[in-house]
Amino acid sequence: MAETYAPVLEMLWETHDPSETLSGRFGFSDGDSAGRWVADTLDEHWGVRVDSCDRIVMSGGNALAWVGTPAGRMLAKWSVMPGRFPRLAAIARLTSWLDGQGLPVSAPVPARDGRLQVEACRVSMGLQRVIAGELLDTADPTQVWAAGALLARLQEALAACPHPDPDPVSTYSAPAEPLADRVIGWLDGHTEQVPTTLRDALRGLVAAAPADPLARQLLHSDLRAANILCVGSEIVAVLDFEEAQRDHPVVELARSAVLLGTRYHDWGPVPVAVHAQFRAGYESVRRLSPAEAAWWDIVVLWQTLAFVPPGNDPTGWGASALSQLHEG
């Protein structure tokens, strides 16, 4: 098979020119040179022959390359941010462990020397197999329910995850202050963003919330449509654990419900019915405690308000927050 390295260059979230980004951030003159470097790196460290590199997508200091190999399509992801290298290695170990527990994740492929994340030439690279599937569709209630159930399973596994070595993931933690203080502190810092009616309503809900301490644990922290692959009603992979951090499970549940429809551009809130379906799937595996259940509506409203933009609100985050008050 003839080798072809002429990948399409894309940006994941940003609006920058991808060719300029490839050069300025990653040091490649064009896609062909980047594709050849990916092929050489995979051959040297993984013993994988790359026949083609057809797509490179960039975000921040990360790049992903889709490559064709004799063993099927694979995905190479590398970072040029040295400060994140220890964390990326820890995330690779975490994802591999979750794969061993039977969770549908995109497990890293070990390099020749057994490393799951390879640091070389001032980059940190990992390799995964491409998993066939489509991004979760929030208009499909069965997928939404399945996503909630999987989040509960994932949280249960992460709560029991053993890490005998110092784990940089544990340093990525939400503030340890009480949840009520976090919400009110956020409100105090966003007085212009949040309409008075909604601000007063949220303050009242927080004041009436139970003071019971809520459990904290390691969480995925970025579960949404962009990171969930489905085939029919089955979830075949949860992707991208790079935002993993310690927080309250109910905060992750509520935030995931709010952001479940997030893909890459121009996304907005999902209907309240989607929140309810997602929670129902979750509670089919793990019931919320009375204290967590009392915080559910509060955190859903808080997280919705966090995405109300200043000025125009073209995708309707403010309307979604108002609808939650009316539903309540």
C-alpha positions in Angstrom: 0.0 0.0 0.0 1.4 3.4 -1.0 2.0 5.7 2.0 0.1 9.0 2.0 0.7 11.8 4.4 -1.5 14.7 3.4 -3.8 15.2 6.3 -6.7 17.6 6.5 -5.9 20.1 9.2 -8.7 21.3 11.5 -9.2 23.1 14.8 -11.3 21.5 17.4 -12.8 24.5 19.2 -10.8 27.5 18.2 -11.3 29.7 15.1 -7.6 30.1 14.3 -6.1 29.1 11.0 -5.1 25.5 11.3 -2.0 25.8 9.1 -0.7 28.7 11.1 -1.5 26.8 14.3 0.4 23.7 13.1 3.4 25.8 12.4 3.3 28.2 15.4 2.4 25.8 18.1 3.7 22.5 16.9 6.6 23.4 14.7 5.6 21.8 11.4 5.8 23.6 8.1 2.8 21.7 6.7 0.5 18.7 7.2 2.7 16.4 5.2 5.7 17.0 7.5 3.5 16.5 10.5 2.1 13.3 9.2 5.5 11.9 8.4 6.7 12.8 11.9 3.7 11.0 13.4 4.5 7.9 11.3 8.2 7.9 12.3 7.3 8.3 16.0 4.8 5.5 16.0 7.2 3.2 14.1 10.1 4.0 16.5 8.2 3.7 19.8 5.3 1.5 19.1 6.5 -0.6 16.1 3.4 0.5 14.2 3.7 1.0 10.5 1.6 4.0 9.3 0.2 3.7 5.8 -1.7 7.0 5.9 -2.3 10.1 8.0 -5.6 11.6 6.8 -6.6 14.1 9.5 -4.9 16.2 12.2 -7.1 18.2 14.7 -5.6 20.7 17.1 -6.8 22.2 20.4 -4.7 24.3 22.7 -1.3 22.6 23.0 -2.7 19.2 21.9 -3.0 17.6 18.5 -4.7 14.4 17.3 -3.8 12.5 14.2 -5.9 9.8 12.6 -3.7 7.2 10.9 -4.2 4.0 8.9 -2.2 1.0 9.9 -2.2 -2.7 9.0 -4.0 -3.3 12.3 -6.7 -0.8 11.5 -7.3 2.9 12.1 -5.5 4.4 15.1 -5.4 7.7 16.9 -2.2 9.4 18.0 -2.5 12.3 20.4 0.4 14.4 21.5 1.0 17.5 23.7 3.7 20.2 23.5 2.9 21.5 27.1 5.6 20.0 29.4 3.8 21.0 32.5 1.0 18.6 31.6 3.2 15.6 30.8 3.1 14.0 34.3 -0.7 14.4 34.3 -1.0 12.8 30.8 0.9 9.8 32.0 -1.3 9.5 35.1 -4.5 9.8 32.9 -3.1 7.0 30.6 -2.7 4.7 33.6 -6.1 5.6 34.9 -7.8 4.9 31.5 -6.0 1.6 31.2 -7.1 0.6 34.7 -10.7 1.5 33.8 -10.5 -0.6 30.6 -9.4 -3.5 32.8 -12.6 -3.0 34.9 -14.7 -3.5 31.8 -15.7 0.2 31.4 -16.1 1.4 27.8 -13.1 3.7 27.4 -10.5 4.3 24.7 -7.6 2.4 26.3 -4.0 3.5 25.5 -1.9 1.1 23.4 1.4 0.3 25.2 4.6 1.3 23.4 7.4 -1.2 22.8 8.8 -0.6 26.3 5.4 -0.9 28.0 4.9 2.8 28.5 1.3 4.1 28.0 2.5 7.6 27.4 5.8 8.3 25.7 7.8 11.4 26.2 10.3 12.1 23.4 11.5 15.1 21.4 9.8 17.5 23.8 6.4 16.0 23.3 4.2 13.5 25.2 2.3 11.1 22.9 -0.2 8.4 23.4 -1.8 5.9 21.0 -5.3 4.5 20.9 -7.4 2.5 18.5 -10.2 4.3 16.7 -13.6 3.2 18.1 -16.4 3.3 15.6 -19.5 5.2 16.8 -21.4 8.4 16.6 -21.5 11.2 19.2 -24.3 10.9 21.6 -27.6 12.4 20.4 -29.6 14.1 23.2 -32.8 13.7 21.1 -32.5 9.9 21.7 -33.9 9.1 25.2 -32.3 5.7 25.2 -28.8 7.1 24.7 -29.4 9.8 27.3 -30.6 7.2 29.8 -27.6 5.0 29.0 -25.2 7.9 29.5 -26.6 8.5 32.9 -26.3 4.9 33.9 -22.7 4.7 32.6 -21.8 7.9 34.6 -22.9 6.1 37.8 -20.9 3.0 36.9 -17.9 5.2 36.1 -18.1 7.0 39.4 -18.3 3.7 41.3 -15.2 2.5 39.6 -13.3 5.7 40.1 -14.2 5.7 43.8 -12.4 2.4 44.1 -9.4 3.2 41.8 -6.1 2.3 43.4 -3.1 4.5 42.8 -0.2 3.5 45.0 2.1 5.9 43.3 1.8 9.7 43.6 -1.0 10.6 41.2 -1.0 14.1 39.6 -4.7 13.6 38.8 -5.4 14.1 42.5 -4.0 17.6 42.3 -6.8 18.6 40.0 -9.5 19.2 42.5 -12.5 21.5 42.8 -12.3 23.9 45.8 -12.7 22.0 49.1 -14.9 24.7 50.6 -18.5 23.8 51.3 -20.7 23.6 48.1 -22.9 26.4 49.4 -19.9 28.7 49.7 -18.8 27.8 46.2 -22.2 28.6 44.6 -22.6 31.9 46.5 -19.0 32.9 45.8 -19.6 32.3 42.1 -22.8 34.4 42.3 -21.0 37.3 44.0 -18.5 37.3 41.1 -21.1 37.3 38.3 -23.6 39.9 39.4 -23.8 41.4 35.9 -24.2 38.1 34.1 -27.1 36.7 36.1 -30.5 38.5 36.1 -31.7 39.6 39.5 -34.7 37.2 39.6 -32.5 34.2 38.9 -29.7 35.4 41.3 -32.2 35.8 44.1 -33.8 32.5 43.4 -30.5 30.6 43.5 -29.5 32.3 46.7 -32.8 31.2 48.3 -32.3 27.6 47.2 -28.8 27.5 48.6 -29.9 29.0 51.9 -32.5 26.2 52.2 -30.1 23.4 51.1 -29.1 20.7 53.6 -25.7 21.3 55.3 -24.9 17.5 55.3 -21.3 17.0 54.0 -21.2 15.6 50.5 -18.7 12.9 49.5 -15.8 13.9 47.2 -13.9 11.5 44.9 -12.1 11.3 41.5 -14.4 12.0 38.6 -14.3 12.2 34.8 -15.6 15.8 35.0 -16.2 16.3 31.3 -18.9 13.9 30.3 -20.9 15.3 27.4 -21.9 14.5 23.8 -18.4 15.4 22.4 -16.9 12.7 24.7 -19.5 9.9 24.3 -19.6 7.5 21.4 -22.7 5.4 20.7 -23.8 2.6 18.5 -27.6 2.5 18.6 -28.6 2.7 22.2 -25.2 1.3 23.4 -22.4 3.6 24.6 -19.2 2.1 23.2 -16.7 4.7 24.6 -16.3 7.5 27.0 -13.4 9.7 25.8 -11.0 12.3 27.1 -10.3 12.0 30.8 -7.9 15.0 30.8 -10.2 17.1 33.0 -10.5 14.4 35.7 -10.6 15.9 39.2 -12.0 15.4 42.6 -15.4 16.9 43.4 -18.8 15.9 44.6 -20.5 13.2 42.4 -23.8 15.2 42.4 -21.9 18.2 40.9 -20.6 16.1 38.1 -24.1 14.5 37.5 -25.8 17.9 37.4 -23.1 19.6 35.3 -23.1 16.6 32.8 -26.9 16.9 32.5 -26.6 20.6 31.7 -23.8 20.2 29.2 -24.8 16.9 27.7 -25.6 18.4 24.3 -22.1 20.0 24.0 -20.3 19.2 20.8 -17.8 21.7 19.4 -19.4 24.9 18.2 -22.6 27.0 18.9 -24.0 24.6 21.4 -26.8 25.5 23.8 -28.8 24.0 26.7 -30.8 20.7 26.4 -34.5 20.6 27.5 -35.3 19.9 31.2 -36.7 16.5 30.1 -33.2 15.5 29.1 -31.9 16.4 32.6 -34.6 14.2 34.1 -33.9 11.2 31.7 -30.2 11.5 32.4 -30.7 11.5 36.1 -33.1 8.5 35.8 -30.4 6.5 34.0 -27.9 7.4 36.7 -30.2 6.5 39.6 -30.9 3.1 38.0 -27.4 2.3 39.1 -26.7 4.6 42.0 -29.5 6.4 44.0 -28.7 9.9 45.2 -28.6 10.4 48.9 -31.3 12.7 50.4 -28.7 15.5 50.6 -27.5 15.0 47.0 -31.1 14.9 45.8 -31.7 18.2 47.5 -28.7 19.7 45.8 -29.6 18.4 42.3 -31.9 21.3 41.2 -29.5 23.9 42.8 -26.4 22.7 40.9 -28.4 22.3 37.6 -29.5 25.9 37.9 -26.0 27.1 38.9 -24.3 25.3 36.0 -26.9 26.6 33.6 -26.4 30.2 34.8 -22.7 29.8 34.4 -23.1 29.6 30.6 -25.4 32.6 30.3 -23.2 34.9 28.2 -23.0 38.7 28.7 -25.2 40.6 26.3 -27.0 38.5 23.7 -27.9 34.9 24.5 -28.4 33.3 21.1 -28.7 29.7 22.3 -31.0 30.4 25.2 -29.1 29.7 28.4 -31.1 32.3 30.3 -34.4 30.9 29.0 -33.3 27.5 30.1 -32.6 28.7 33.6 -36.0 30.4 33.8 -37.7 27.2 32.6 -36.1 25.3 35.5 -37.6 27.7 38.0 -41.0 27.3 36.4 -40.6 23.5 36.3 -39.6 23.6 40.0 
